[in-house]
Amino acid sequence: MICPPKLSPMWRDYLARYQVAGAVVSLGKAPEEIDERVARLYGLSAADLKAL
């Protein structure tokens, strides 16, 4: 879930309450967070991400 920082606690609560697999990322941190998660998921390096 990408949302404004003030809504992050609300969305974390919803994910936990309804047992939804996922993560909450604020709008400002979304680009770097998503890059790191994609890299871990697919075993990519920073150079690979820049090529995408």
Secondary structure by P-SEA (a helix, b strand, c coil): ccccccaaaaaaaaaaaaccccccccccaaaaaaaaaaaaaacccaaaaaac
